[in-house]
Amino acid sequence: MTALPELSGKVALITGASRGIGYGVAEALVARGDRVCITGRNEEALKEAVEALGSDRVIGVAGKAHDEAHQALAVERAMEAFGRVDYLVNNAGTNPVFGPMAELDLNVARKVFETNVISALGFAQQTWKAWQSENGGAIVNIASVAGLAPSPFIGAYGVSKAAMINLTVQLAHEFAPKVRVNAIAPAVVKTKFAAALYEGREAEAAAAYPLGRLGVPSDIGGAAAFLTSQQSDWVTGQTLVVDGGIFLNAGVE
């Protein structure tokens, strides 16, 4: 087995990290020596992720991201286990609907915003109060290219991610100079969450990308590692687009 790196002394809380992008971010931060608290809805999947990442450096707290009690508990557990929360990565998200906005069930829209936007604000409030307001740190919000341009049939998701991008600049302004707040806007990343966008036609979907492939969780993990590192100490209020070049094709038939 590859030896784990020395501890960095830093601690991260990553939401929605039992699989997919969140897990990829956790892998990247553990690989550089951070200790990590991950959250997720499925307790069994969370336990498996903790074991795979290394239970000596990772803990899991199961719960629903939009639940305020869960937000408080996750931060409390991280503080109890590690004594600090330097970095928050808001990755938990949902997209339970596929169709035109004109037919969107407003209760579904509310659920999307509760999970994708309000939960991110709730976690940011909790980490700010528990550690970051006095000690500093960084927040990374996982947004989407769907928040930057129209996205047919996933409009509610796109609108929520646009709100998350604006939340990023609001928090960056309010939390400065103690805490840097940035967002990452991925295009399609190969995860179970995004499977409907490429499953059964991956080659066709990838052909639209100038770099010739879809994203993988480690692509976003690397970006998150940068935005929670000293190398990005003068970066705040920004949205880093990680899209394999797909936006280069905007407007081109």
C-alpha positions as a Markdown table, in Angstrom:
| # | Residue | x | y | z |
|---|---|---|---|---|
| 1 | Met | 0.0 | 0.0 | 0.0 |
| 2 | Thr | 1.1 | 3.6 | -0.7 |
| 3 | Ala | 2.0 | 5.4 | 2.5 |
| 4 | Leu | -0.2 | 8.3 | 3.4 |
| 5 | Pro | 1.4 | 11.7 | 3.4 |
| 6 | Glu | 2.2 | 13.5 | 6.6 |
| 7 | Leu | -0.8 | 15.4 | 8.1 |
| 8 | Ser | -1.1 | 18.9 | 6.8 |
| 9 | Gly | -2.8 | 20.1 | 10.0 |
| 10 | Lys | -5.8 | 21.2 | 8.0 |
| 11 | Val | -9.3 | 19.9 | 8.1 |
| 12 | Ala | -12.1 | 19.9 | 5.5 |
| 13 | Leu | -15.8 | 19.2 | 5.6 |
| 14 | Ile | -17.2 | 18.0 | 2.3 |
| 15 | Thr | -20.9 | 17.5 | 1.7 |
| 16 | Gly | -22.4 | 14.8 | -0.5 |
| 17 | Ala | -19.1 | 12.9 | -0.6 |
| 18 | Ser | -19.9 | 9.2 | -0.3 |
| 19 | Arg | -19.4 | 9.0 | -4.1 |
| 20 | Gly | -19.0 | 11.0 | -7.3 |
| 21 | Ile | -17.5 | 14.5 | -7.3 |
| 22 | Gly | -17.6 | 14.8 | -3.5 |
| 23 | Tyr | -15.6 | 11.6 | -3.1 |
| 24 | Gly | -13.1 | 12.8 | -5.7 |
| 25 | Val | -12.6 | 16.0 | -3.8 |
| 26 | Ala | -12.2 | 14.0 | -0.5 |
| 27 | Glu | -9.6 | 11.8 | -2.3 |
| 28 | Ala | -7.6 | 14.8 | -3.4 |
| 29 | Leu | -7.5 | 16.4 | 0.0 |
| 30 | Val | -6.7 | 13.2 | 1.9 |
| 31 | Ala | -3.9 | 12.6 | -0.6 |
| 32 | Arg | -2.2 | 15.9 | 0.4 |
| 33 | Gly | -2.5 | 15.2 | 4.1 |
| 34 | Asp | -5.8 | 16.8 | 5.2 |
| 35 | Arg | -8.2 | 15.2 | 7.6 |
| 36 | Val | -11.7 | 15.2 | 6.3 |
| 37 | Cys | -15.3 | 14.9 | 7.5 |
| 38 | Ile | -17.7 | 13.7 | 4.7 |
| 39 | Thr | -21.5 | 13.7 | 4.6 |
| 40 | Gly | -24.1 | 11.8 | 2.7 |
| 41 | Arg | -27.6 | 10.6 | 2.9 |
| 42 | Asn | -26.9 | 6.8 | 2.8 |
| 43 | Glu | -25.2 | 5.7 | 6.0 |
| 44 | Glu | -23.9 | 2.4 | 4.5 |
| 45 | Ala | -22.4 | 4.1 | 1.4 |
| 46 | Leu | -20.8 | 6.7 | 3.7 |
| 47 | Lys | -19.2 | 4.0 | 5.9 |
| 48 | Glu | -17.8 | 2.4 | 2.8 |
| 49 | Ala | -16.4 | 5.7 | 1.6 |
| 50 | Val | -14.8 | 6.4 | 5.0 |
| 51 | Glu | -13.1 | 2.9 | 5.0 |
| 52 | Ala | -11.8 | 3.4 | 1.4 |
| 53 | Leu | -10.5 | 6.9 | 2.1 |
| 54 | Gly | -8.9 | 5.9 | 5.5 |
| 55 | Ser | -10.8 | 5.8 | 8.7 |
| 56 | Asp | -7.8 | 7.1 | 10.7 |
| 57 | Arg | -8.2 | 10.4 | 8.8 |
| 58 | Val | -11.8 | 10.5 | 7.7 |
| 59 | Ile | -15.1 | 10.5 | 9.5 |
| 60 | Gly | -18.6 | 10.4 | 8.1 |
| 61 | Val | -21.8 | 12.0 | 9.3 |
| 62 | Ala | -25.0 | 10.8 | 7.6 |
| 63 | Gly | -28.0 | 13.0 | 7.0 |
| 64 | Lys | -29.8 | 15.2 | 4.5 |
| 65 | Ala | -28.0 | 18.3 | 3.4 |
| 66 | His | -31.0 | 20.6 | 3.8 |
| 67 | Asp | -31.6 | 19.6 | 7.4 |
| 68 | Glu | -30.3 | 22.3 | 9.7 |
| 69 | Ala | -29.9 | 19.8 | 12.5 |
| 70 | His | -27.7 | 17.7 | 10.2 |
| 71 | Gln | -25.6 | 20.8 | 9.2 |
| 72 | Ala | -25.0 | 21.6 | 12.9 |
| 73 | Leu | -24.2 | 18.0 | 13.8 |
| 74 | Ala | -21.7 | 17.6 | 10.9 |
| 75 | Val | -19.7 | 20.7 | 11.9 |
| 76 | Glu | -19.9 | 19.7 | 15.6 |
| 77 | Arg | -18.6 | 16.2 | 14.9 |
| 78 | Ala | -15.8 | 17.6 | 12.8 |
| 79 | Met | -14.8 | 20.0 | 15.5 |
| 80 | Glu | -14.9 | 17.2 | 18.1 |
| 81 | Ala | -12.8 | 14.8 | 16.0 |
| 82 | Phe | -10.3 | 17.2 | 14.6 |
| 83 | Gly | -10.6 | 20.5 | 16.5 |
| 84 | Arg | -11.0 | 22.7 | 13.5 |
| 85 | Val | -12.7 | 23.1 | 10.1 |
| 86 | Asp | -10.5 | 25.0 | 7.7 |
| 87 | Tyr | -12.2 | 24.2 | 4.4 |
| 88 | Leu | -15.9 | 23.7 | 3.5 |
| 89 | Val | -16.7 | 22.1 | 0.1 |
| 90 | Asn | -20.4 | 22.4 | -0.6 |
| 91 | Asn | -21.0 | 19.5 | -3.1 |
| 92 | Ala | -24.4 | 18.1 | -2.0 |
| 93 | Gly | -26.9 | 18.5 | -4.8 |
| 94 | Thr | -30.0 | 17.1 | -6.4 |
| 95 | Asn | -31.8 | 17.2 | -9.7 |
| 96 | Pro | -35.0 | 15.1 | -9.4 |
| 97 | Val | -36.7 | 16.5 | -12.5 |
| 98 | Phe | -36.1 | 16.5 | -16.2 |
| 99 | Gly | -38.4 | 18.6 | -18.4 |
| 100 | Pro | -39.4 | 22.1 | -19.5 |
| 101 | Met | -39.7 | 24.9 | -16.9 |
| 102 | Ala | -43.3 | 25.6 | -18.0 |
| 103 | Glu | -44.3 | 22.2 | -16.6 |
| 104 | Leu | -42.1 | 22.3 | -13.5 |
| 105 | Asp | -43.8 | 21.3 | -10.2 |
| 106 | Leu | -43.1 | 24.2 | -7.9 |
| 107 | Asn | -42.7 | 21.9 | -4.9 |
| 108 | Val | -39.9 | 20.1 | -6.8 |
| 109 | Ala | -38.3 | 23.5 | -7.6 |
| 110 | Arg | -38.4 | 24.3 | -3.8 |
| 111 | Lys | -36.7 | 21.0 | -3.1 |
| 112 | Val | -33.9 | 21.7 | -5.6 |
| 113 | Phe | -33.2 | 25.1 | -4.1 |
| 114 | Glu | -33.3 | 23.7 | -0.5 |
| 115 | Thr | -30.7 | 21.1 | -1.3 |
| 116 | Asn | -28.5 | 23.0 | -3.8 |
| 117 | Val | -28.5 | 26.5 | -2.4 |
| 118 | Ile | -30.0 | 26.8 | 1.1 |
| 119 | Ser | -28.0 | 23.9 | 2.4 |
| 120 | Ala | -24.8 | 25.5 | 1.1 |
| 121 | Leu | -25.6 | 28.7 | 2.9 |
| 122 | Gly | -26.5 | 26.7 | 6.1 |
| 123 | Phe | -23.2 | 24.8 | 6.1 |
| 124 | Ala | -21.3 | 28.1 | 5.4 |
| 125 | Gln | -23.0 | 29.7 | 8.4 |
| 126 | Gln | -22.1 | 26.8 | 10.6 |
| 127 | Thr | -18.4 | 26.6 | 9.7 |
| 128 | Trp | -18.1 | 30.4 | 9.9 |
| 129 | Lys | -19.4 | 30.4 | 13.5 |
| 130 | Ala | -17.5 | 27.3 | 14.6 |
| 131 | Trp | -14.1 | 28.1 | 13.3 |
| 132 | Gln | -13.6 | 30.2 | 10.2 |
| 133 | Ser | -14.7 | 33.6 | 11.5 |
| 134 | Glu | -11.8 | 33.7 | 14.0 |
| 135 | Asn | -9.3 | 31.5 | 12.2 |
| 136 | Gly | -9.9 | 31.8 | 8.5 |
| 137 | Gly | -10.1 | 29.2 | 5.8 |
| 138 | Ala | -11.8 | 28.7 | 2.4 |
| 139 | Ile | -15.1 | 27.6 | 1.0 |
| 140 | Val | -15.6 | 26.0 | -2.4 |
| 141 | Asn | -19.1 | 25.7 | -3.8 |
| 142 | Ile | -19.6 | 23.0 | -6.5 |
| 143 | Ala | -21.8 | 24.8 | -9.1 |
| 144 | Ser | -22.2 | 23.8 | -12.7 |
| 145 | Val | -21.9 | 25.2 | -16.3 |
| 146 | Ala | -25.7 | 24.8 | -16.2 |
| 147 | Gly | -25.6 | 27.9 | -14.0 |
| 148 | Leu | -23.8 | 29.9 | -16.6 |
| 149 | Ala | -26.0 | 29.2 | -19.7 |
| 150 | Pro | -29.4 | 27.8 | -20.6 |
| 151 | Ser | -29.6 | 24.0 | -20.1 |
| 152 | Pro | -32.6 | 22.5 | -21.8 |
| 153 | Phe | -34.6 | 20.1 | -19.6 |
| 154 | Ile | -32.6 | 20.7 | -16.4 |
| 155 | Gly | -33.7 | 24.3 | -16.0 |
| 156 | Ala | -34.4 | 24.2 | -12.3 |
| 157 | Tyr | -31.0 | 22.7 | -11.6 |
| 158 | Gly | -29.4 | 25.4 | -13.7 |
| 159 | Val | -31.2 | 28.2 | -12.0 |
| 160 | Ser | -30.2 | 26.8 | -8.6 |
| 161 | Lys | -26.6 | 26.6 | -9.7 |
| 162 | Ala | -26.7 | 30.2 | -10.9 |
| 163 | Ala | -28.0 | 31.1 | -7.5 |
| 164 | Met | -25.1 | 29.2 | -6.0 |
| 165 | Ile | -22.6 | 31.2 | -8.1 |
| 166 | Asn | -24.2 | 34.4 | -6.8 |
| 167 | Leu | -24.1 | 33.1 | -3.2 |
| 168 | Thr | -20.4 | 32.5 | -3.8 |
| 169 | Val | -19.7 | 36.2 | -4.5 |
| 170 | Gln | -22.0 | 37.3 | -1.7 |
| 171 | Leu | -20.2 | 35.2 | 0.8 |
| 172 | Ala | -16.8 | 36.1 | -0.6 |
| 173 | His | -17.6 | 39.8 | 0.0 |
| 174 | Glu | -19.0 | 39.3 | 3.5 |
| 175 | Phe | -16.4 | 36.7 | 4.7 |
| 176 | Ala | -13.3 | 38.6 | 3.5 |
| 177 | Pro | -10.6 | 38.9 | 4.5 |
| 178 | Lys | -10.8 | 35.9 | 6.8 |
| 179 | Val | -12.3 | 33.4 | 4.4 |
| 180 | Arg | -11.9 | 33.0 | 0.7 |
| 181 | Val | -15.0 | 31.7 | -1.2 |
| 182 | Asn | -14.9 | 30.4 | -4.7 |
| 183 | Ala | -17.0 | 28.1 | -6.9 |
| 184 | Ile | -16.2 | 25.4 | -9.5 |
| 185 | Ala | -18.5 | 25.0 | -12.5 |
| 186 | Pro | -18.0 | 21.5 | -14.0 |
| 187 | Ala | -19.5 | 20.3 | -17.3 |
| 188 | Val | -20.6 | 16.7 | -17.4 |
| 189 | Val | -18.6 | 14.5 | -15.1 |
| 190 | Lys | -18.9 | 10.8 | -15.2 |
| 191 | Thr | -20.9 | 10.1 | -12.0 |
| 192 | Lys | -24.1 | 8.2 | -11.2 |
| 193 | Phe | -25.7 | 11.6 | -10.6 |
| 194 | Ala | -25.0 | 12.7 | -14.2 |
| 195 | Ala | -25.5 | 9.3 | -15.9 |
| 196 | Ala | -28.7 | 10.3 | -17.7 |
| 197 | Leu | -26.7 | 12.9 | -19.6 |
| 198 | Tyr | -24.2 | 10.4 | -21.2 |
| 199 | Glu | -25.2 | 6.7 | -20.4 |
| 200 | Gly | -25.4 | 4.6 | -23.5 |
| 201 | Arg | -23.9 | 7.4 | -25.7 |
| 202 | Glu | -20.7 | 8.4 | -24.0 |
| 203 | Ala | -18.6 | 8.6 | -27.2 |
| 204 | Glu | -21.2 | 10.8 | -28.8 |
| 205 | Ala | -21.4 | 13.1 | -25.7 |
| 206 | Ala | -17.6 | 13.3 | -25.4 |
| 207 | Ala | -17.2 | 14.2 | -29.0 |
| 208 | Ala | -18.6 | 17.6 | -28.3 |
| 209 | Tyr | -15.8 | 18.4 | -26.0 |
| 210 | Pro | -12.6 | 19.9 | -27.4 |
| 211 | Leu | -10.5 | 17.8 | -25.0 |
| 212 | Gly | -12.2 | 14.7 | -26.3 |
| 213 | Arg | -13.6 | 13.2 | -23.1 |
| 214 | Leu | -16.1 | 13.8 | -20.3 |
| 215 | Gly | -14.9 | 14.8 | -16.9 |
| 216 | Val | -14.0 | 12.5 | -14.0 |
| 217 | Pro | -14.3 | 13.2 | -10.3 |
| 218 | Ser | -10.5 | 13.7 | -9.9 |
| 219 | Asp | -10.7 | 16.6 | -12.4 |
| 220 | Ile | -12.9 | 18.5 | -9.9 |
| 221 | Gly | -10.9 | 17.2 | -6.9 |
| 222 | Gly | -7.7 | 18.8 | -8.4 |
| 223 | Ala | -9.5 | 22.1 | -8.8 |
| 224 | Ala | -10.9 | 22.0 | -5.3 |
| 225 | Ala | -7.4 | 21.2 | -3.9 |
| 226 | Phe | -6.1 | 24.3 | -5.7 |
| 227 | Leu | -8.8 | 26.5 | -4.3 |
| 228 | Thr | -8.1 | 25.3 | -0.8 |
| 229 | Ser | -4.4 | 25.7 | -1.0 |
| 230 | Gln | -1.9 | 28.5 | -0.4 |
| 231 | Gln | -1.4 | 28.7 | -4.2 |
| 232 | Ser | -4.9 | 30.4 | -4.4 |
| 233 | Asp | -4.4 | 32.7 | -1.4 |
| 234 | Trp | -5.2 | 35.8 | -3.6 |
| 235 | Val | -8.3 | 34.2 | -5.3 |
| 236 | Thr | -11.8 | 34.9 | -4.0 |
| 237 | Gly | -15.3 | 35.4 | -5.4 |
| 238 | Gln | -14.4 | 33.5 | -8.6 |
| 239 | Thr | -16.0 | 30.7 | -10.5 |
| 240 | Leu | -13.5 | 28.3 | -12.0 |
| 241 | Val | -15.0 | 26.6 | -15.1 |
| 242 | Val | -13.8 | 23.0 | -15.5 |
| 243 | Asp | -15.5 | 21.9 | -18.6 |
| 244 | Gly | -13.1 | 20.1 | -21.0 |
| 245 | Gly | -13.4 | 23.2 | -23.3 |
| 246 | Ile | -17.1 | 22.7 | -24.0 |
| 247 | Phe | -17.8 | 26.5 | -23.7 |
| 248 | Leu | -15.4 | 27.0 | -26.6 |
| 249 | Asn | -18.2 | 25.6 | -28.8 |
| 250 | Ala | -20.8 | 28.1 | -27.6 |
| 251 | Gly | -22.7 | 29.6 | -30.5 |
| 252 | Val | -21.1 | 27.3 | -33.0 |
| 253 | Glu | -23.4 | 24.9 | -34.9 |
